[in-house]
Amino acid sequence: MIKAVLIDVDDTVLDFCECAGQSIKYACNDLSISYSDDIKTLFLDVNDILWQRVEKGEITRDYLHDVRFDMVFERLNIKADGRSEERRVGKECR
């Protein structure tokens, strides 16, 4: 008799990396910015660092969502509202 089934959701059932990559692609399209692998890599690096901080309890998920696009835009010298973009892109990726 089976008493429990464990499923590893992170990057097994759900591809979080692909979703994050799509997020920045949608944002670039929305802002008429030329999308590139370098931009995707930067976004994924920032995203990974922030999620590691969430897992350590240093920041909240809400804080991550408030700052990650702003952090990427700042590094790319793009003038855009990261919070607004986060909300818009979040709807696209669901």
Residue pairs with C-beta under 8 A, 6 or more apart in sequence:
7 13
10 16
11 17
17 44
19 93
20 43
20 44
20 47
21 40
21 43
21 44
22 92
22 93
23 43
23 89
23 90
23 92
23 93
24 35
24 39
24 40
24 43
24 72
25 35
25 40
26 88
26 89
26 92
26 93
27 33
27 69
27 85
27 88
27 89
28 34
28 35
28 39
29 35
30 85
30 88
30 89
31 78
31 80
31 85
33 39
33 76
33 78
39 72
39 76
42 72
42 75
42 76
43 68
43 72
46 68
46 71
46 72
46 75
47 68
50 59
50 64
50 67
50 68
50 71
51 64
53 59
53 64
54 60
54 61
54 64
65 86
65 90
66 82
66 83
66 86
67 82
68 82
68 86
69 80
69 82
69 83
69 85
69 86
69 89
70 82
70 83
71 82
72 82
73 79
73 80
73 82
73 85
